[in-house]
Amino acid sequence: MNATVNDLVSESPTVAIGDLVVGEGRPVYVIGEIGINHNGDPDIARQLIDVAAEAGVQAVKFQKRTPELAVPPEQRDVMRQTPWGEMTYLEYKHRVELDRGAYEKIAQHAADRGLQWFASPWDVPSVEFLEDLGVVTHKVASASVTDHEMLRALAETGKPIILSTGMSTLEQIDEAVEILGTDKLVILHATSTYPLPPEETNLRVIPALKERYGVPVGYSGHERGLQISIAAVALGAVAVERHITLDRTMWGSDHASSLEPQGLQHLVRDIRILEQAMGDGVKRVMPGEVAPMQRLRRVTD
């Protein structure tokens, strides 16, 4: 039976996502968010999967929408300048969606490169679409925290769920967690400002969320640079998600706050170094200190 928000635990639980385990004492689960940075081009999606694999992440994430359901009615006819000419926002959202054939190729290419793949569904039909493709987990975008109909559909899949918490109050997160349960839940602290200024990051929420919900907690970042994501790991984040792009100057809303290939490589490198540096918290004389101690310490016990 799933625990509720009131049945919090003090232990450090783990969640299995496919053949990987997310939680304290495990390698940080690094997600390269491709999102819609493929700009509707399956070849760019393939290139971004390659970028992620070469950087050493464990998973890539996309976004899946049914535009007629996901786009608010008042936004549908708003005109937008795009690389494909002027079109309505609804037409634009259709233009950047990938079809089933493209996703089947994405799934195969990710598997060939040793990566997990999944997506943030933005509506119930998209949940069904992704389930039919056999994703290992589902991601709840910050924009969907209050979409209880979709959360219930996700809970019914029985899959692990990764819940982003940007632009949400604790009360809204409580309600989402009540629906999703805590047995297979990973929560990501996030602030939905693009790009994210340091003063809005509020990294101390990471341990607070862990204490409140008793589930593995990670970080989804939209900042420029690497420092904040690395600090999140130092504060206990067991998963890190960052948008990735081939080039931050590409057209599209998320590219400017994304990591380019070299930045992603450095992020993974620095996370792995930090994992080694964190240690177990037990103070003792380290092997490398023995010789200096014998040479430098005049008084010994």
Steps between C-alpha positions, in 0.01 A plus 500: 500500500630845413590730785335840523653835582425434868682167497845652466811295566837601635697242302673566168293301251595414147295471182576256220472652153549223250829332588629803693442595864456862606572606856767578756812288468434446128653687207317825434240435229583759233227582250569688179175680422462525125143622550405678179855614423488267201276767341289227342797348315563128573861537381568767763340271757738223396799734525396608849472137610857454378610809694340362816655156457846641440470716813415198714144576610259218581185627332354742249160660535259647245165681523182352352187704440164473331501867395122542495492393866829640629480852355267731699208619284596866532849422364404290198451782250782723622731564206864402535806558285679169436775371271220358287322831465226673697243260644264465793633364828289185447650449154846551645439236769392255230814584302738405782323176598660172397278219372494136606744393231752757622459387860548136404833598343586708807431201727723277290780752469498570875516127569787462252689773687432343841255769616158492656244731340169637613294817472280748681144438384286813505160329472333160545525389132873569518524272805336226295731574205811463716369190677448335163867568423609335825680785679671404827364798692291814458597856587248753629593846373469786747215638289302180561524475880138614537363287212341238723331318213836434338663415834237235559568355155870490582438333836297232326798401282684363802823644361751703702418870485739797503322813623637848434379765743562836334240779544324287764406555863551231762124453512490432125790256530323329792194443282709364214687264733173375648390399149832353386594326825855478629598140425651577158535877514803721440450873562709766328542844649462756222442869442325569170683817403684486167790563528509459876670777704694370803290695748185308395655153524440435871708181517428450870158374392668172397551365856166652603315302233681181600397550862140582411429218255753228582584431136816544291539867407694645210535826314376625163696809399444777249799713591798593290821327602574201720560632853141483623443145376822384667395672824165319479684168507701615802167576673375148435344501152499140374395596147586799282310603188628765261378610158749424224549653156738485207535879511351751747446747216255269320143622466264388775393588853723257692831518316639802686473325838636169370845341519699454183692173450818606680300645789312172542826307499641726770182468707517121505875508567459737794207306649705180496795676665271644767350157570847375588577810705186484717618191689308335783515773765721301738805701608821297488861523387511435127773282341656799327539677836715237668835604350442876553390429857819309574709774344323807640343415836740556789272370778316171457258318728 
